[in-house]
Amino acid sequence: METFEAITQRRAVKEYDPHHRMTEAEIEQLLCLAMLSPTAFNIQNWRFVVVLDPKIRQQIRAVAWDQAQVTDASLFIVLCADLKAWSKHPERYWGDAPESVRNFVVPAIDSYYRGKEQVQRDEAMRSCGMAAQTLMLAAKSMGYDSCPMDGFDFDAVGRLINLPDDHVIALFVAIGKSTAAPWPRGGKLPLAEVVITDTF
């Protein structure tokens, strides 16, 4: 599927075939593509919690407004981020770069993030948002549908997946074979209302 086509056809699908199974190769391909998503300073701060255990999925569904896609989707990902990825051996993010680049970028990572908790959190959300979109467009290109989700108890889900203290949950992404057409598009604002030239 062409990129433009995947963008225009991607919709938030709520109903999935609970019996459909994605292959391990498909799942790995999706996750590898998601890992090509951009992150500031290449810190790769996203963490993809692939929930396979039906019992855990059912527990998550119970704290996610009983949304069926949590248990019925072929692939269910809790998209998280490591807030302290910037400080965890940051030289490894630039190990393949020329030494001159590495010597410039690695110290800049520390000065950009250290002591700036809001910046760390903002970066986590940006990174996860881009990775989620990559996942959804790649899934559509592979013939699957998806749904980004934030209707859940974040603290309860964090306990269920044993979320580390220095990590944060951004959203869920459910992927699978739809069993019903999505609702018609609710309507898009006119381009003139959302595109501003130079200043407000």
N, C-alpha and C positions, 0 to 999 in steps of 0.2 A: 504494500500500500504506500502511495506517495505521502510525503509529509503533510502537504496541504490537506489531503483527503483525511488523514488520521486526525488532524486538528478539527476539521469541520464535522466529522462523524463521532468524535468522542463525546460521550454523555455520561452523566452520573446514573448508573444503573443500580437498581435496588433489589432486583430479583434474579437469583442465580440457580443453576442446576446443581443441587447438593451432591449429585453422584458423579459429576465430571471431575476427573483428575488431570492436572497438568503433569507433564513429564518432568523429571529432574533436570533434563537438558533445557527445557523451556524456562523453568524457574531460574536456573543458573544464568541463562542468556539475559533474562529480564534484569536480574540483579547486577550483572556485569555492565549492562547498558546504563542502569541507574547510577552506577559508580563513575560514569563518565560525566555526570552532571557537575557543573562548576561549583567550587567553594573558594571563598576568599583565602588567599595565600596557599591554596591547595591543601588546607588542613583536613579535608575529607572527614568532617565532623559528624556526618550522618551515621546512624547505626540502624540496621534493618532487622527488626525482631520478627522473624517468620514463625508464626504460631501454627504448629502442626497438631498439637495435642487437642483432640475434640473436647476434652473436659475443660481445658483452659479457655478454649474458644467459647464454650457455653457460659463459663463464668464471666468472661468479658462481655458477652451479649447481655447478660443480666444487669450489667452496669452501663450499658450503652443503649438505653431506651428500648431494649428487646429488638434491636434491628437485625433482621434475618440475614443480611449479607455477612455479618460477623461469622456465622456458623456455616452458611451455605456456599460462600465463594470458594473457588478452588484454591486460591492463594490469599492469605490474610496477613498483612504486614502492619506492625506497629512501628511507625517511622519515628525514631528518636534521634537525639543528638548528644554528643559528648561535649558539654560546655567547656571542658578543660583540655580539649584536643590540642589547642594551640600550645599548651605547655608540656605535652607528653612527647618528649624527644622530637621536637619539630624539625630537626635536621633530616629526618627520614622522609619528610614530604618533598624534599628537594635533593635527594640522594643521587638522582640521575642528571641533575643540572650541572652546568660548568661551575667550577669552584668560585669564580668571580660572582656569578649569580647567587649561588648558595650563601656566600659570605655577606651579600647585601640583603637578601630576603629573610633569612632565618632570624637575625637580630630584630628586624622590623616586625616580625610576628609578635615577639615578646612586648615590644613597646606599644603595639596597637591594642593588645588585649589585656595586659596585666592591670589588675585593679579596676577593670571596667566591666562589671557584671552585666549591665544592660547591653553593652556592645556584644558581649559573649552570647547572651540570649537572643538578641536581634539576629546575629549571624547564624545561630542555630536554626531559627525559623526560616530565614531566607534560604539556607542550604537545603533544608528538608522540603520546602515548597518547590524548589527547582527539581529535586530528586523525585518528588511525587509526580510532577508533570511529566518528567522523562519516563517514569514507570507507566503512567497511564497512556501516553502516546505510543510507547513501544508495545504495550499490551494490545492496543487497538490495531497496530500494524500487524500483529501476530494473530488477529482474529478474535481477540478477547475483549470483554468490556470491563469497566472498572468503576469504582466509586471512592472519592476522597471523603473522609469522615472525621468530624470533630464533635459529634453529639455523644459524649460519654463522660464518665467520672474519671478525670485524669489521675487523681490520687489513687483511686481504687484499682485502676488498670496498672499503675506503677507498682502497686503491691503485688498484683497477680504475676507480673513479669519480672519481679525482683529488680526493679529499676535502680541502678546505682545512684548515690546521692548527687554526684556531679553530672548526671544526665537529665534530660528533659524529654517529654513526649511532645511531638508536634501534631501529628495526626495519624489516622489509619488510612491504608489503601487496600481495598478489597478488589480482587481480580478474578474473573471467571467467565463462564458461558451464561449469557442472559437467557431467561425463560419468558420475558415479557418486554415489550417495547417500552422505552422510557417515556415519561410524560412529554407532551409537546413542549417545545421551548417556551419559557414564560415571557419572552420578549427581551430584546436588547435595546439599550439606550442608543440614541443617535450618536454617531461619531462626533458631531460638533459639540455634544455635551461633555464628552469625556476626554477629548484631545484639546490641550491648551497650547497655544503657540507662545513661546518665550516667557510670559508671566500670566498669572491670574488677573 
